[in-house]
């Protein structure tokens, strides 16, 4: 349970109870997670289950194999130069904007010639006032203008060049749309909407995460990285064989199935809990479990990479991740579209309770609303606007979850900042209106580290009187 200011009460915390770490958020929220995980690691906090939604899948995936240090190390996930490409603008969209700018620049060439004349004639007049000969400058400009505006020059080539640029851009966009649709199911709607892609892409985030996992599990061996499906299968087998060993933890991820209109849970748990993971006494409950819960340690091990990709997929901002289920599964070989959903946090907590979790350390980078007289300037850039809505949804989902907790639910200890000026897609840092300065991602990581100590390690773990990590 949480006390005033988001600081949890200490009346029942015990390291002997089954404890889960829940990471929730999007984009740069994972940097805050890294700072919190480092503080918990250094304090020796015992974690039995790591789970996440959204970018929380990054921290959960690495912590499950004792790779939490890969989140904050100098060559780790969040300090790599590759994070600058996370959720970048889609290449096709950048190409279309660039082509449009180039076409406008081509059409504006005659205007530049006129502007040049506005500069040349005053200079010529000033030189004549000084008694210098300026006639050569004027004559040069008149000659250039006559040649440029001749019927065979600008009036002929500029329109052709603009049409050529726009036509090439349209052709590339159409080819990209055909290639994207050919990999998907049958689609509905006017054909021209196929040319309009989602503005951002999550491909770099998924690739960077699996690259970090591969660097962790391969050790010193110089082996070519396998496909994501094969790497995810190896990862699942590694965790399943070592659950219960020091550093290895159970893993639970959640994503939203847009086609089935329900949340899907991907769980990699110990052998003693796998049998009851899907089965339920009631027939209708058992059917629902088969549709929504996947045992990653068993037959669903090939869907771990789908769970990670779906968790990193931001709805509307990026293309939905498509997953094809096996013919033997509940969905009988169908292809569904998956993405993240902030409200799925409540479903994640329900699943953890069913897995016997008694205590939850919930980490979110979305601060609470501080009240009146604290408005910040609205964002005008595209990624900033998306980030404002995503951050607001994160905070609302967390507030709804905490307001609906029951007495028999696991105790929740929340770690979150009181202020966070870095938006979910501000991978170059964010501007803080309150302090009138720019805040880098390293400072957000330090903030997570400090908040973990001030809100959990010192008031909860320290005050419990228990020796954590025995």
GICOR-V260547 format. One record per backbone hydrogen bond with DSSP energy under -1.0 kcal/mol. CO is the residue of the C=O (numbers start at 1). NH is the residue of the N-H. If there is no record, write none. Layout:
BEGIN
CO;NH + CO;NH
END
This chain:
BEGIN
1;9 + 3;6 + 4;7 + 7;3 + 14;17 + 18;358 + 18;359 + 19;48 + 19;49 + 20;361 + 21;51 + 22;363 + 23;53 + 25;55 + 26;29 + 27;30 + 28;31 + 29;33 + 30;34 + 31;35 + 32;36 + 33;37 + 34;38 + 35;39 + 36;40 + 37;41 + 38;42 + 39;43 + 40;45 + 48;250 + 49;21 + 50;252 + 51;23 + 52;254 + 53;56 + 54;57 + 55;58 + 56;60 + 57;61 + 58;62 + 59;63 + 60;64 + 62;67 + 63;66 + 64;249 + 67;70 + 68;71 + 69;73 + 70;77 + 73;76 + 80;83 + 81;84 + 82;85 + 83;86 + 85;88 + 88;201 + 90;94 + 91;95 + 92;96 + 93;97 + 94;98 + 95;99 + 96;100 + 97;101 + 98;102 + 99;103 + 100;104 + 101;105 + 102;106 + 103;107 + 104;108 + 106;109 + 108;112 + 109;113 + 110;114 + 111;115 + 112;116 + 113;117 + 114;118 + 116;120 + 117;121 + 119;123 + 120;124 + 121;125 + 122;126 + 123;127 + 124;128 + 125;129 + 126;130 + 127;132 + 128;131 + 134;138 + 135;139 + 136;140 + 137;141 + 138;142 + 139;143 + 140;144 + 141;145 + 142;146 + 143;147 + 144;148 + 145;149 + 148;154 + 150;153 + 153;156 + 153;157 + 154;158 + 157;161 + 158;162 + 159;163 + 160;164 + 161;165 + 162;166 + 163;167 + 164;168 + 165;169 + 166;170 + 167;171 + 168;172 + 169;173 + 170;174 + 171;175 + 172;176 + 173;177 + 174;178 + 175;179 + 176;180 + 177;181 + 178;182 + 181;184 + 190;193 + 191;194 + 192;195 + 199;90 + 202;206 + 203;207 + 204;208 + 205;209 + 206;210 + 207;211 + 208;212 + 209;213 + 210;214 + 211;215 + 212;216 + 213;217 + 214;218 + 218;221 + 221;223 + 227;231 + 228;232 + 229;233 + 230;234 + 231;235 + 232;236 + 233;237 + 234;238 + 235;239 + 236;240 + 237;241 + 242;245 + 245;248 + 250;50 + 251;268 + 252;52 + 253;266 + 255;264 + 256;339 + 257;261 + 257;262 + 262;257 + 264;255 + 265;294 + 266;253 + 267;296 + 268;251 + 270;273 + 270;274 + 282;286 + 283;287 + 284;288 + 285;289 + 286;290 + 287;291 + 288;292 + 289;293 + 292;265 + 294;267 + 294;296 + 295;298 + 295;300 + 298;301 + 300;303 + 301;304 + 303;307 + 304;308 + 305;309 + 306;310 + 307;311 + 308;312 + 310;313 + 313;340 + 314;318 + 315;317 + 317;200 + 321;338 + 323;336 + 326;329 + 326;333 + 329;332 + 331;334 + 334;325 + 336;323 + 337;258 + 338;321 + 339;256 + 341;344 + 342;345 + 343;346 + 344;348 + 345;349 + 346;350 + 347;351 + 348;352 + 349;353 + 350;354 + 351;355 + 352;357 + 353;356 + 358;411 + 359;20 + 360;413 + 361;22 + 362;415 + 363;24 + 381;385 + 382;386 + 383;387 + 384;388 + 385;389 + 386;390 + 387;391 + 388;392 + 389;393 + 390;394 + 391;395 + 392;396 + 393;397 + 394;398 + 395;399 + 396;400 + 397;401 + 398;402 + 399;403 + 406;409 + 411;360 + 413;362 + 415;364 + 423;426 + 424;28 + 425;427 + 426;429 + 430;439 + 432;436 + 432;437 + 437;432 + 439;430 + 440;444 + 441;445 + 442;446 + 443;447 + 444;448 + 445;449 + 446;450 + 447;451 + 448;452 + 449;453 + 450;454 + 451;455 + 452;456 + 452;457 + 453;458 + 456;460 + 456;461 + 457;462 + 466;468 + 467;470
END
